Amino acid sequence: MKKKLLSILLACLMVLTLVACGGDKKDDQKDEVKDKAEDAEDKADGNEIIKIGQIGPQTGDVAVYGLTTLDGIKLAVKEINEAGGINGKQIELLDEDDKGDPTEATTIYNKLFEEGVDAIIGSVTSKPTDAVAAIAVDDGIPLITPTGTMAVITEGRDNVFRTCFTDPYQGQILAMFAADSLKAKTAAVMRNTSDDYSNGVADAFIQFAKEKDIEIVADEGYGAGDQDFNVQLTNIAQTNPDVLLVPDYYQTDVMIAKQARDLGIEATIIGPDGWDGVLDVVDADALDNLEGVYFTNHYSVDDQADVVKTFVENYNAEYGSNPSSFSALGYDSVYLLKAAWEKVGSTDFAKTVEALKGIEHEGVTGFLTYGENNNPIKTSPIITIENGAYKFYESVSTD
């Protein structure tokens, strides 16, 4: 009887223990929910710093683009913080190196999102940017690429913006410039067939060049990593074009320009913004090959607008050199976010996105508004290389 009574008491004790544990678990869950709600409320009230995540290449083949973009971003953050921040809050910049690789970029995006950033600036080159944008659209976080020009990056992605032009837009600008300013009647194209950026510019250039009565006499291609272009350039030389479009990045641009001149090609070489930075990597004995090259860009260091002069002065004071267009685009991207956050008084994702859509911003890279697919509407400066230096030539608009 005593054993039976003891068993009953032990069973009751176990039940009471389980109930207590269950209650503790429920209480813990309630506390967790409450903490999250309080965190969200604190965030809405602005009781914290503003975190901006930044993704771009700091090492690897396209590091020049990433580092100069990051310098512009850092300068903007410094200026804003020294002026009192945004809505009374300081900016914390979390910058990460994606090495120009889409897989690295997506890994970094997930890390930054887990760290609770309020917006992301990045990536810098198009393929990593597209990979990140594909994920960001599900999270709704405001994402601005300063320099990702591939058209698909923002298509159907309501929360994804860009500060730069698209690849097709640059192709159109270059066709108009070739026809109207250079008076070209024939053109040859030398493209990287494995690169979306190169193909995007080339395809649009060909389309609009034909509309401007420019005959396309050659369309030659090469693969990623190629360094010998003599076969393609020999074919082009036989057509004697007025202009030669080279839509690639600066390392390849330098090689193609040298080999083209060595083969006696006298065509005026034109290209998109990938040419920006080419003077940083060209050898002194090959500098003459770049004389008279024209390329689209996003701003000119020679621009006398107050916002540009102030930016150039501050950048020189900070880094001891003139800023590239990538620096200017990174700088403007931060100030676009600042304008949106100040307009709505919040870093709420949805409110920020709507504010950006209606933005009218006078930046270093021009007066910007957003059109279809969150692409900027603005004019494009044409830069030429003269006596080993970049020089503003003229501005071209599609309007």
Secondary structure, DSSP 8 states (H G I E B T S, - for coil): -HHHHHHHHHHHHHHHHHHHHHHHHHHHHHHHHHHHHHHHHHHHHT-S-EEEEEEE-SSSTTHHHHHHHHHHHHHHHHHHHHTT-BTTB-EEEEEEE-TT-HHHHHHHHHHHHHTT-SEEE--SSHHHHHHHHHHHHHHT--EEESS---GGGTTT-TTEEESS--HHHHHHHHHHHHHHTS--SEEEEEEETT-HHHHHHHHHHHHHHHHTT-EEEEEEEE-TT----HHHHHHHHTT--SEEE--S-HHHHHHHHHHHHHTT--SEEEE-GGGTTGGGT--GGGGGGGTT-EEE-S--TT---HHHHHHHHHHHHHHSS---HHHHHHHHHHHHHHHHHHHHTS--HHHHHHHHHT--EEETTEEEEE-GGG-EE--EEEEEEETTEEEEEEEE---
